[in-house]
Amino acid sequence: MKFFKYCITFSFSFIFLLMFSSCQLDEYKNDKITVVTTIFPLYDFTRQIVKDKIDVKLILPPGYEPHTFDPKPRSIFEIRNADMFIYTGEFLEVWANKIIEVLDEDSVTVINSSQGIGLLSHDENHHASYDPHIWLDPNNAIIMVDNILEGIVKIDPENKQIYEQNANYYKDELEKLDLAYRDLFENTRYNTIIFSGHFVFGYLANRYGIEYISPYKGFSPDTLPTPRKVQELINVIHSTGVQIIYYEELIEPRVARVISSETGVKMLPLNGAGNISKEDFNQNVTYLSIMYKNIDNLKKGLIYNE
């Protein structure tokens, strides 16, 4: 009953916020074309395409976890006053559809960047849950760039050629990243990534045919691993001889510390790139730099043979 009351309260609050925001748009008017993105990869992909010709905004604050993000009034104002809104899809930004439903389609172009990408499913409590972390496969990132480019050209056709050139250059870089991953996994002693965090690297594992083991069942940080799952991970480490356990970049690595203490393996970060720290944001870290850092750390843990 309490949960039901909470849902009603949340729904009315959200609707009121959307109605109220329509009266506050003048404060956020901008003469420059504006694109609002939800998570860091979308923000970075868009910047690579438009450079300084379009104002690109990231509404997920640095350091925040994408799954649990709750948009504040200012974020909603910015989305409603933007020329384009880009999100990953309904399985990550679960709040986005409520905003999209009340957007003026004639003034805000909405881009679902997952269009054309085959989503991986995961059986969670006998219900299919789709993995939203599509950007961790460089080949999916290329499709996302194409989806974003299509929207950018729609809102600013005069600069179509420039945007297409920028996108093609960036897609070439993503293809090089794909080759770097292929080289990595074709030349390592081990082919199993032991990851103490949430199950986010499924697309990477699926693309390159490697094993990927996590003690968590789902994709959301709200879930917790059971002692049995942690023990299973310890057993895998003992049986494979892997010497590195990886942990999530922005989350306290408690599980990794427990397993490291039990097994003696070392710990290294593996960044899911859904968001970055405030320090990294200020230092202009990019999706590509994150991915190549991941490759460096994977080479250490999987024993890369040059």
MORAKA-V77236 format. One record per residue. RES is the residue in three letters. PHI is phi as a letter, one per 30 degrees, with the letter a starting at -180 (999 if undefined). Layout:
((RES	PHI) (RES	PHI))
This chain:
((MET	999) (LYS	d) (PHE	d) (PHE	d) (LYS	d) (TYR	d) (CYS	d) (ILE	d) (THR	d) (PHE	d) (SER	d) (PHE	d) (SER	d) (PHE	d) (ILE	d) (PHE	d) (LEU	d) (LEU	d) (MET	d) (PHE	d) (SER	d) (SER	d) (CYS	c) (GLN	c) (LEU	d) (ASP	e) (GLU	d) (TYR	c) (LYS	d) (ASN	b) (ASP	d) (LYS	d) (ILE	e) (THR	b) (VAL	b) (VAL	c) (THR	c) (THR	d) (ILE	b) (PHE	e) (PRO	e) (LEU	d) (TYR	d) (ASP	d) (PHE	e) (THR	d) (ARG	d) (GLN	d) (ILE	d) (VAL	c) (LYS	h) (ASP	c) (LYS	d) (ILE	b) (ASP	d) (VAL	c) (LYS	c) (LEU	c) (ILE	d) (LEU	d) (PRO	d) (PRO	e) (GLY	j) (TYR	d) (GLU	d) (PRO	e) (HIS	d) (THR	c) (PHE	d) (ASP	b) (PRO	d) (LYS	d) (PRO	e) (ARG	d) (SER	d) (ILE	d) (PHE	e) (GLU	d) (ILE	d) (ARG	d) (ASN	c) (ALA	d) (ASP	d) (MET	b) (PHE	b) (ILE	c) (TYR	b) (THR	d) (GLY	l) (GLU	d) (PHE	c) (LEU	c) (GLU	d) (VAL	d) (TRP	d) (ALA	d) (ASN	d) (LYS	d) (ILE	d) (ILE	e) (GLU	d) (VAL	c) (LEU	d) (ASP	d) (GLU	d) (ASP	d) (SER	c) (VAL	b) (THR	d) (VAL	c) (ILE	c) (ASN	c) (SER	d) (SER	d) (GLN	e) (GLY	i) (ILE	c) (GLY	d) (LEU	d) (LEU	d) (SER	c) (HIS	b) (ASP	d) (GLU	b) (ASN	h) (HIS	i) (HIS	b) (ALA	d) (SER	c) (TYR	c) (ASP	d) (PRO	d) (HIS	d) (ILE	d) (TRP	d) (LEU	d) (ASP	c) (PRO	e) (ASN	d) (ASN	d) (ALA	d) (ILE	d) (ILE	d) (MET	d) (VAL	d) (ASP	d) (ASN	d) (ILE	d) (LEU	e) (GLU	e) (GLY	d) (ILE	d) (VAL	d) (LYS	d) (ILE	d) (ASP	b) (PRO	d) (GLU	d) (ASN	c) (LYS	e) (GLN	d) (ILE	d) (TYR	d) (GLU	d) (GLN	d) (ASN	d) (ALA	d) (ASN	d) (TYR	d) (TYR	d) (LYS	d) (ASP	d) (GLU	d) (LEU	d) (GLU	d) (LYS	d) (LEU	d) (ASP	e) (LEU	d) (ALA	d) (TYR	d) (ARG	d) (ASP	d) (LEU	e) (PHE	d) (GLU	d) (ASN	b) (THR	c) (ARG	d) (TYR	c) (ASN	b) (THR	b) (ILE	c) (ILE	c) (PHE	c) (SER	d) (GLY	c) (HIS	d) (PHE	d) (VAL	c) (PHE	c) (GLY	d) (TYR	d) (LEU	d) (ALA	d) (ASN	d) (ARG	d) (TYR	c) (GLY	i) (ILE	c) (GLU	d) (TYR	b) (ILE	b) (SER	b) (PRO	d) (TYR	d) (LYS	d) (GLY	c) (PHE	c) (SER	d) (PRO	d) (ASP	d) (THR	d) (LEU	b) (PRO	d) (THR	d) (PRO	e) (ARG	d) (LYS	d) (VAL	d) (GLN	d) (GLU	d) (LEU	d) (ILE	d) (ASN	d) (VAL	d) (ILE	d) (HIS	d) (SER	d) (THR	c) (GLY	i) (VAL	e) (GLN	c) (ILE	b) (ILE	c) (TYR	c) (TYR	b) (GLU	d) (GLU	d) (LEU	c) (ILE	c) (GLU	e) (PRO	d) (ARG	d) (VAL	d) (ALA	d) (ARG	d) (VAL	d) (ILE	d) (SER	d) (SER	d) (GLU	d) (THR	c) (GLY	i) (VAL	d) (LYS	d) (MET	c) (LEU	b) (PRO	d) (LEU	b) (ASN	c) (GLY	d) (ALA	i) (GLY	d) (ASN	a) (ILE	b) (SER	d) (LYS	d) (GLU	d) (ASP	d) (PHE	d) (ASN	d) (GLN	c) (ASN	i) (VAL	d) (THR	c) (TYR	e) (LEU	d) (SER	d) (ILE	d) (MET	d) (TYR	d) (LYS	d) (ASN	d) (ILE	d) (ASP	e) (ASN	d) (LEU	d) (LYS	d) (LYS	d) (GLY	d) (LEU	c) (ILE	i) (TYR	d) (ASN	c) (GLU	d))
